[in-house]
């Protein structure tokens, strides 16, 4: 599943000593590609697990959402707005 790949990828960058610049200059593009390949079941899996994720994890996902994510991406961003003031 793509969700598991995205989760693992994001956790690697959250847990490592990689710079924020590296994430925003390069690494986010790989995460964005994973997100754009999500199936409906991947989106559902992400929603089921979102409460257990850190704010930084959520911020990184939100940063990766682009027009290719279409309605699922928009719905995810709306859910973050309702979830936490610190994320968006």
C-alpha positions as CSV (number, residue, x, y, z in Angstrom):
1,X,0.0,0.0,0.0
2,X,1.2,3.5,-0.8
3,X,0.1,4.8,2.6
4,X,2.6,2.6,4.3
5,X,5.4,3.7,2.0
6,X,4.5,7.4,2.6
7,X,4.3,6.9,6.3
8,X,7.7,5.2,6.4
9,X,9.2,7.9,4.2
10,X,7.8,10.7,6.3
11,X,8.9,9.1,9.5
12,X,12.5,8.7,8.2
13,X,12.7,12.4,7.6
14,X,11.0,13.3,10.9
15,X,13.3,11.0,12.9
16,X,16.6,11.8,11.1
17,X,18.8,14.8,11.5
18,X,18.0,16.0,8.0
19,X,17.6,19.7,7.5
20,X,14.3,21.4,7.0
21,X,15.8,22.9,3.8
22,X,16.5,19.4,2.4
23,X,12.9,18.5,3.0
24,X,11.4,21.6,1.4
25,X,13.9,21.7,-1.4
26,X,14.0,18.0,-2.4
27,X,12.5,15.3,-0.2
28,X,8.9,16.5,-0.4
29,X,8.8,15.7,-4.1
30,X,9.2,12.0,-3.4
31,X,6.5,12.2,-0.8
32,X,4.3,14.1,-3.2
33,X,4.7,11.4,-5.8
34,X,3.8,8.7,-3.3
35,X,0.7,10.7,-2.3
36,X,-0.4,11.2,-5.9
37,X,-0.3,7.5,-6.4
38,X,-2.7,6.8,-3.5
39,X,-5.8,4.7,-4.1
40,X,-9.0,5.3,-2.4
41,X,-8.1,2.6,0.2
42,X,-4.8,4.4,0.9
43,X,-6.7,7.6,1.6
44,X,-9.1,5.6,3.9
45,X,-6.1,4.1,5.7
46,X,-4.6,7.5,6.2
47,X,-7.8,8.8,7.8
48,X,-7.9,5.7,10.1
49,X,-4.4,6.4,11.3
50,X,-4.3,10.2,11.3
51,X,-5.0,10.7,15.1
52,X,-1.8,8.7,15.9
53,X,0.4,11.0,13.8
54,X,2.4,14.0,15.0
55,X,1.6,17.5,14.0
56,X,4.9,17.6,12.0
57,X,3.8,14.4,10.1
58,X,0.5,16.1,9.2
59,X,2.2,19.3,8.2
60,X,4.5,17.4,5.8
61,X,1.5,15.6,4.2
62,X,-0.4,18.9,3.8
63,X,2.7,20.4,2.1
64,X,2.7,17.6,-0.4
65,X,-0.9,17.9,-1.5
66,X,-1.2,19.4,-5.0
67,X,-3.8,19.5,-7.7
68,X,-3.2,15.8,-8.5
69,X,-4.6,14.8,-5.2
70,X,-8.0,16.3,-6.3
71,X,-10.9,15.9,-3.8
72,X,-9.1,13.5,-1.5
73,X,-6.4,16.1,-0.9
74,X,-8.9,18.8,-0.4
75,X,-10.9,16.7,2.1
76,X,-7.7,15.9,3.9
77,X,-6.8,19.6,4.3
78,X,-10.3,20.3,5.5
79,X,-10.0,17.6,8.1
80,X,-6.7,19.1,9.4
81,X,-8.4,22.4,9.8
82,X,-11.0,20.9,12.0
83,X,-8.5,18.7,13.8
84,X,-5.8,21.1,15.1
85,X,-5.0,24.8,15.1
86,X,-1.3,24.0,15.2
87,X,-1.2,22.2,11.9
88,X,-2.9,24.7,9.5
